Amino acid sequence: MKPFDVYPLYPIEPVRGRGCHVYDKAGTEYLDLYGGHAVISIGHSHPHYVAALADQVSKLGFYSNSVQNSLQTKLADLLGKMSGYEEYSLFLCNSGAEANENAMKLASFHTGRSKILAFSKAFHGRTSGAVAATDNPKIVSPFNRTANVVFVPLNDIDAVRSELSHGDFAAVIIEGIQGVAGIHVPDDEFLVKLREETKRTGTMLILDEIQSGYGRTGRFFAHQYAGIRPDLITTAKGMGNGLPIGGVLISPEFEAVYGMLGTTFGGNHMACAAGIAVLEVMREEKLVDNALRVGEYLMAQLRTIPTAKDVRGRGLMIGFDVDGSGADLRRRLLFEKHIFTGGAGLSTIRLLPSLAITEEHADLFVNALKDLTL
């Protein structure tokens, strides 16, 4: 047997990491400005994180959700305090797609409605409901296609009003910043009006903060720039710094009923230990503040480079366009400069590094980009 061949792979195998760097079998050092799709939030092999996982696995790696697990309570308490959502509840699962599935299910249970409103170029995951709300026909199978999902243009409040006026939408789901689409930031004013419209029509508002959350944008959640409070918030990516974990933050108006949601592995002991360690490091090292400061510095530097076009984003969720093939430039950055970056579409470069990167790391990338493009 061999792996199912669905990933185009670079001929590089990282075997260890430390901080903002990874190393291949030959010991070559690479600056990691992509973090495995925004997953590495506190840096590779952070000592506190490693110690927390080692301690937990030496005691108990797993037991089911049929018994008490005080680590879940500790994680929820810490997440509530750090995010500003102390009055919300937390449902733990395994991934971002699973978080979005459960959020849409909760919205449908709560409202008794069946439809979901999503946005052009959205990406919400690859499981059944999440991929149906993803605006990419190439990854939506005939089985996943449904008339229950409608797409409207991002930042078009009139289109939203027109759809919600029918009164049959359980929820609107929107990314805090569209990541896979190429780093597109919803207007703050649009989010404010969206919140008003969903409240007026009894529609739940789901903020998908899977990539844009956990401090990446310089706020704990990207939507907090707009000053709104959604009904449901989904999170994953940087939540476990590499250990699979996802979650749904649920407003107090939702009533929990035994059996309405469930998971075998969600909220397991190892995942919770990882999640707690991540939040503790973020708090102690002030990584949300660092993401804002270094992100603003990096974007300012990128805007001085003529070949980096339409620099956009917030904090350390950054995108820009280049002339020609973005994939070719990413390969050159990787093989000539030993820097990992991400892409989107034909010409977009995405940067999603650890929240612990420094201005010196930013300078290394900016100088490499200048060397390759000017």
N, C-alpha and C positions, 0 to 999 in steps of 0.2 A: 504494500500500500504506500501511497505517497500523498502529500497535501494536494487538495483540490486547487487547481491553478487559476485563481481569480485575482491575484495581486501581481502587478508588474514590479519586480524587485530590483533594487540597486545591488550590484555585486559587492556589498559591504555587510559585514556582520559585527555590529557592536557586541562586545562581550562583557563590558563593565562601564560604569559611569560614576562620575563624581561631580556634584554641583551642576554647572552648566555645560559640562563636557561629557562625551562618550568616547570609548576607545575600542578599536577593532583588534582582531587576533594578533596583528603585527605590532600593536602598541601605538598605532597612529591616533593622534588626538583630533577630535572634531568638536567644534563649537556648535552646540545644539540650540538653534533658534526656532525649533518647531515643537519640541517636547512631545513627540509622538502624538500629534493632533491635539495639542493643548492639554495633555494629560499630566505632564510633569510640572506641578505647580510650585513645589518647594525645592526642586533640584534633585538630581540623581543621588541615591544612597545617602540621604541626609542622616547623620548619626542618631538623632533623636528618633527619627522614623524607623531606622533599622533596629534600634534597641527596643522600641515598642512592639514591633512585629515579632522579634526574637523572643521577647518575654511572653507575649500572648501565645505563640505557637508551642512554647514549652509547657504551657498550662492547659489550654484547650483550644483547638483549632476550629471546632464546629459543633453546634447542636442546633436543633430545629427551633422554629418559632412557637412551639407548643409549650415552652418553658420561659421563665423570666431571663432576661439578659440585660443586666444593668449597664453594659457598655452602650446599648442603644439609647438609654435614657441620658447617659453622659454626653453622647454625641449630639443628641437633639437639643439638650440644654445649651451646649457650647455653640452650636450652629445658630440657635435662636438669638443668643446674646450678640454674637459677632455680626450677624446679618441684619439685626434690627427687627426680627420677626419672632419675638419671644412668645407671642400669643398664638402662633400657628402650631400645627401638629406636623410630625414628620413620618412619612411612610418610606421605608428603605427597600431598595431593590438592587439590581445588579448592573444596570447600564442606562444610558440616556434614552435609548429607544424604549426600554421598559418603563422608564419614568414617564415619558410622554404617553404611552399606552394607558397607564394607570390614571394619569391626569385627565385624559379625554374620557375614559370610562367613568371617573368620578363626576365629571361635568354632566355626562349623559344621565347617570343615576339621579343626580341632584335636580336637574331641570325636567327630566322626562322627555327630552328632545334628542334627535338623532344626528343632526348635521353639525359639521365643523367648518369654520371659515379660516382659511390659511392664506398665505401671501405668495406672490410670484417669486420664484427662485428659492423658496423655502427648502430647508433640509431639517427633518425631524427624526430621522432614523430609518432602519431597514426592516423592522418588524411590521406586522400586517397593518395596524392602524397608523403607525408612525410614517410608514412609507406611502400610505395613501394620502397623507397630508404633506408629502414631499413633492415639490414641483420639478420632477425629473423623470420623464416617461421611460428613460432607458433602464431605470432600476425598479419600475413599478410593473409587476407581472399582471397578466389578465385576472388572476385570482384576487389581487389587491385592489384593482380599480373599483371605485364605488361612486355612486351619485351623491353620497352623503358628505363629500368634501368639495368645497367651492373655493377657487383661488381668485384673489383680487390684487391689484397692484399695491406694492408697498407705498406707504405715505399718502394713499388716496382715501381720505375719510368719506368722501361722497360715495365711493363704491362700497365702502363698509356699511354706511347708512342704508343704502339701497338694499343690500342683502339682508341685513339684520331686521329690516322693517317687516319681513315676512313672519318673524316670530318663531322660526323653527330651528334655530341654531342653538345647540347646547353650549358651544364655546367658540371663541376666537383664539387661535394659537399663533404666537409670534415670537421670533427669536429676539433676544436682547440686542444682539448684533448678528446679522446674517453672516455666518462664517464660511460654510462650504461654497456659498454663492460668490465669495470674493471680498468679504468685509464691507457690508453695506449697513450703515447705521440708521435706524429709524429716527425720524425727527422727533425731538422731545415734545413739541407741540402736538404732533400727530398722536403720540402715545397718550398724552393728556386727553385729547378728544376721543381716542379709542376707549379709554377707561370710562369716560362719561357716557359714551354710546352703549357700551356693554351693560353698564348699570341701568341705563334707561330701558333697555329691552330685556332685562333679566337673563342676559347671556354671560356665561362665565368667561373670565379672561385668564388664559394660560400664558405665562411668560416662560419660554424655553431658554433657560440660562445655562444649558449644558456646556456650551463652549465659552460663552461670554460671562459666566458667573465665577464665583469663588475668587474674587479680587482681581481678576485679569484686567479689568478696564479701569482700575483705580478707585472703584466703588465695589462693595461686596457683590452687588448685582448691577448689571448695566442699566436696567430700567430705573434704578434709583436716581439717575441723572434727571429723569423727568418728574421725579417726586410722586410717582403713582404707587399704589399697592394692589397688585393683581390678586385674583382669587386662588390661583395655583401657580407654583413656581417649580420648575423641574431643573435638576442639577445632576451632574455626573463627572465627566472628564477629570478636572483637577481635584475632585473630592477625595480621591484615594491615592494620588501621586503614582498611579500605576496599578494598584490593586483594584479589581473591578468592584465598583459601588455606584449606586445612583439613588436619587431620592426625590420625593415630591413634598414640598412645603404646602400645607393645606390650611386655608383660612378657617376661623372658628365657625363659620356658618354651615360647614359640612358636618353632618352627623355620621359617626362611624357605626357600622353594623357588622357584626361578626360574619366573616366569610365574603364580604363584598370585594375585598382585595386579598391577595395572598402570594407568597413566594417561598420557595424552598431555601434558596441560598441568600436571599436579600437580608441584610442586617446581621450577617453571621459574625462571629467573634473576631476573626481576622480582619474583615472589612471594617468593622467598627473601630478596632485598634488603629488601623491605618487612618481612618477618617478623623479620629481624635488627635492623632499625632500631627496630621497636616494642619488642623486648625490651631493647635498649640504652637507650632513653628510659625505659622502666619502671624499669630498674635505677638509672640515674643520678638520676632525679627521685623515686625511692622512691614510685611511684604505687600500689603495693599497700597500703603503709601509709596513704597519703592516702585511698584508697578506704575503708578501715576507719574512719579518723578522721572524715572528712566524712560518710560514710554513717551512722555512729552519731549524729552531730550532727543530720543531716537527719531521721532517724527520730524522734529525741527531740523535735524541733520540731513535726513532724507530729502527734505524739501529744498535743500541747497544743491541737489544733484539733478541736472536737467533730464537725465535718462530715467529717473524715478518719477513717474507721472501719477497725478491724482492720489497723493499720499493721504490715507484715510484710516479711521479707527479711533479707538480710545485706549489709553493705557498701553498694555502689552498685547493688544489684539489689533494688529496693524496689517494693512494691505496697500499695495501700490502696483501700478501697471508699467510695463516696459514695451518698447517697440519690438516686434518680432515674437519669437517663441519664449514664453516664460519657462517652459520645461527645459529648454536648452540652457538658459541662464542658470537655472537651479542645478543642473548637472555640472556646469562649470564651477559654480560656487562650491559644490560638494567635492569634486575631484581635483580642482586646482587650488581652492582655498580652504578646503576641509571645514565647510560650514553647512549644516543642515537647515533648509528652509522648506516652506510648503508652497503649494500652488493652487490655482483655481482658474478654470477656463483656459483660454489660449495664452493669455499674456499677464496674468496676475501673480504676484509673489505675496505669500502670506507669512507673517512672523508671529509665532505663538510660543515664545520662550518661557522658561521658568520665571516666576515672579521675583526671583532673587538675582537676576542678571544686573550687571553694573554698567555704568557709562563707558567703562573701558571695553567691555564686551561689545557695546553698541558701536564704539569707534572702530573696532576690528572689522565689524560687518560693513560699516559705511566705507571704510578704506578699501575693502575687498571689492565692494560694488563699484566704486570709482575706478579701480584698477581694471576691472573687466568690461566696463561700459563706456568710459570716457576716452 
